[in-house]
Amino acid sequence: MVDVISIRPVLDLLDLAGTFVFALSGAMTGVRHRLDLFGVLVLAFAAATAGGIGRDLLIGAVPPAAIVDWRYLAVSLAAGLVVFLRFREVERLRNPILLFDAAGLALFAVSGALKALASGLGPVAAVLLGMLTGIGGGMVRDLLVAEVPIVLRADLYAVAALAGAVVTVLCQWSGLPVVVGAVAGALLCFGLRLVAIRRRWRLPTAPFQSDSSRSSSDVPGVGG
């Protein structure tokens, strides 16, 4: 088991950093969907905390940190206000939502895996929980604006989180310092996600063709 006391500063830093960047991603989505100020802030908070809340509930750390610790709300609202008031400046970043989303994915995948280990879970459970922590915020964000979650349609999204969590857990079980494992896992997840976006790497999809796209000649008993 990882000593939770010794890694508490690392967990807090990763959690708050991930909260901030995912809040930026949520707020950017809200502004692009022309939500009002309240809607933008709600989306920022939901995107920033959903993954962490789900993680805490699964490991029995209740009430979740994002609910009882004022810093999570403050960081989320601050990020939402920055985007709402300075949208044009943030928009100048190249594809900002994808950039912030990749950063949040990496940070939460690592923090989720570390917190699971600190709670006494085994390596497999820690890896899975790290992945779920990473993808949770993005899923809630997309669902709130009536979009198919990016994890179900994007280039190596959950796979990137899974890879980052695996490296983090392996580093911990190899006896390497916590910071080394956290940095290695986050960099792998972030880099893999950006390369997948740039090169359009995707997992294979089923060769499905809807009935409406078939020609009449493909239907038995129809046509010459």
C-alpha positions in Angstrom: 0.0 0.0 0.0 1.2 3.5 -0.8 1.5 5.7 2.3 -1.3 8.2 1.8 0.3 10.7 4.2 3.6 10.9 2.3 1.9 11.4 -1.1 -0.9 13.7 0.1 0.7 16.9 -1.3 1.2 15.2 -4.7 -2.4 14.0 -4.7 -3.7 17.4 -3.8 -1.6 19.1 -6.5 -2.6 16.7 -9.2 -6.3 16.9 -8.2 -6.4 20.7 -8.2 -4.4 21.0 -11.4 -6.7 18.5 -13.1 -9.7 20.3 -11.7 -8.5 23.6 -13.2 -7.8 22.3 -16.7 -11.0 20.3 -16.9 -13.0 23.3 -15.7 -11.4 25.3 -18.5 -12.5 22.6 -20.9 -16.0 22.5 -19.6 -16.3 26.3 -19.7 -15.0 26.4 -23.2 -17.7 23.9 -24.2 -20.3 25.9 -22.4 -19.4 29.2 -24.2 -19.3 27.5 -27.6 -22.8 26.2 -26.9 -23.9 29.8 -26.0 -24.8 29.0 -22.4 -25.3 31.9 -20.0 -22.8 32.6 -17.1 -24.6 30.2 -14.7 -24.6 27.5 -17.3 -20.9 27.9 -18.1 -20.0 27.7 -14.4 -22.1 24.7 -13.9 -20.5 22.9 -16.9 -17.0 23.9 -15.6 -17.7 22.5 -12.2 -19.3 19.3 -13.5 -16.5 18.6 -15.9 -13.9 19.4 -13.3 -15.2 17.3 -10.5 -17.3 14.4 -11.9 -14.3 12.1 -12.3 -13.0 12.7 -8.8 -16.4 12.4 -7.2 -16.9 9.0 -8.9 -13.5 7.9 -7.8 -14.0 8.8 -4.2 -17.4 7.1 -4.1 -16.0 3.9 -5.5 -13.1 3.7 -2.9 -15.4 4.8 0.0 -13.8 8.2 0.5 -17.1 9.9 1.4 -18.1 12.6 1.3 -16.1 13.2 -1.8 -13.2 15.7 -1.6 -14.8 17.9 -4.3 -17.8 18.4 -2.2 -16.3 19.1 1.2 -13.1 21.0 0.1 -13.8 24.6 -0.9 -10.7 24.7 -3.1 -12.4 22.5 -5.8 -15.3 24.8 -6.1 -13.1 27.9 -6.0 -10.8 26.6 -8.7 -13.7 25.5 -10.9 -15.5 28.8 -10.7 -12.2 30.7 -11.3 -11.5 28.7 -14.4 -15.1 29.2 -15.6 -14.9 33.0 -15.1 -11.6 33.2 -16.9 -13.1 31.5 -19.9 -16.3 33.5 -19.8 -14.6 36.9 -19.5 -11.6 36.2 -21.6 -12.9 33.7 -24.2 -11.2 35.3 -27.2 -7.8 35.1 -25.5 -8.2 31.5 -24.5 -9.6 30.7 -27.9 -6.4 31.8 -29.5 -4.7 28.7 -28.2 -4.7 26.0 -30.8 -7.7 23.8 -30.3 -8.0 24.8 -26.6 -10.7 22.3 -25.6 -8.7 19.3 -26.8 -5.5 20.7 -25.2 -7.2 21.3 -21.8 -9.1 18.0 -22.0 -5.9 16.1 -22.7 -4.1 17.7 -19.8 -7.0 17.0 -17.4 -7.2 13.4 -18.6 -3.6 12.9 -17.8 -3.6 14.5 -14.4 -6.8 12.7 -13.3 -5.7 9.3 -14.6 -2.5 9.6 -12.5 -4.2 11.0 -9.4 -7.0 8.4 -9.6 -4.5 5.5 -9.7 -2.4 6.9 -6.9 -5.4 7.5 -4.6 -6.6 4.0 -5.3 -3.2 2.6 -4.3 -3.2 4.8 -1.2 -6.6 3.4 -0.3 -5.3 -0.2 -0.3 -6.6 -1.3 -3.7 -4.5 -3.7 -5.9 -2.7 -2.7 -9.1 -5.5 -3.8 -11.5 -8.2 -2.0 -9.6 -5.9 1.1 -9.3 -5.4 1.2 -13.1 -9.1 0.9 -13.8 -9.9 3.5 -11.3 -7.3 5.8 -12.7 -8.9 5.4 -16.2 -12.4 6.1 -14.8 -11.2 9.2 -13.0 -9.7 10.5 -16.2 -12.7 10.0 -18.4 -15.5 10.8 -16.0 -15.4 14.6 -16.3 -15.4 14.6 -20.0 -18.3 12.2 -20.2 -20.5 14.3 -17.9 -19.5 17.5 -19.8 -20.5 16.1 -23.2 -23.7 14.6 -21.9 -24.8 17.9 -20.4 -24.6 19.5 -23.8 -26.3 16.6 -25.5 -23.2 15.2 -27.3 -22.0 11.7 -27.6 -19.2 11.5 -25.0 -15.8 11.9 -26.5 -14.6 8.7 -24.9 -16.9 6.7 -27.1 -15.9 8.4 -30.4 -12.4 9.9 -30.1 -8.9 8.9 -30.9 -7.5 6.8 -28.1 -9.1 8.7 -25.2 -9.7 6.0 -22.6 -6.7 4.1 -23.9 -4.5 7.0 -23.2 -5.8 7.3 -19.6 -5.4 3.6 -19.2 -1.7 3.8 -20.4 -1.0 6.6 -18.0 -2.5 4.8 -15.1 -0.5 1.6 -15.9 2.8 3.5 -15.9 2.0 5.2 -12.7 1.1 2.0 -10.9 4.2 0.1 -12.3 6.5 2.9 -11.1 4.9 2.7 -7.6 5.3 -1.0 -7.4 8.9 -0.8 -8.7 9.8 1.4 -5.7 10.4 4.6 -7.7 9.5 8.0 -6.1 5.9 9.1 -6.3 6.8 12.1 -8.3 8.6 10.1 -10.9 5.7 7.8 -11.5 3.2 10.7 -11.6 5.2 12.6 -14.1 5.9 9.6 -16.3 2.3 8.5 -16.3 1.0 12.0 -17.0 3.4 12.7 -19.8 2.6 9.3 -21.5 -1.1 9.9 -21.3 -0.9 13.5 -22.5 1.5 12.7 -25.3 -0.4 9.7 -26.5 -3.6 11.7 -26.6 -2.1 14.6 -28.5 -0.4 12.3 -31.0 -3.6 10.4 -31.5 -5.4 13.6 -32.3 -2.7 14.8 -34.7 -2.4 11.5 -36.5 -6.0 10.5 -36.2 -5.3 7.2 -34.5 -8.5 5.4 -33.8 -9.5 2.0 -32.5 -11.3 -0.1 -35.2 -15.1 0.2 -35.4 -17.6 -2.3 -36.5 -18.3 -2.4 -40.3 -22.0 -1.5 -39.8 -24.1 -0.1 -42.6 -27.6 1.1 -41.7 -30.6 -0.1 -43.7 -31.3 3.4 -45.0 -27.9 3.5 -46.7 -28.4 0.3 -48.6 -29.6 0.4 -52.2 -32.8 -1.3 -53.1 -30.9 -3.8 -55.1 -29.3 -5.1 -51.9 -32.7 -6.0 -50.4 -33.9 -9.5 -51.3 -36.9 -9.5 -53.6 -36.5 -5.9 -54.6 -35.2 -4.6 -57.9 -34.3 -6.4 -61.1 
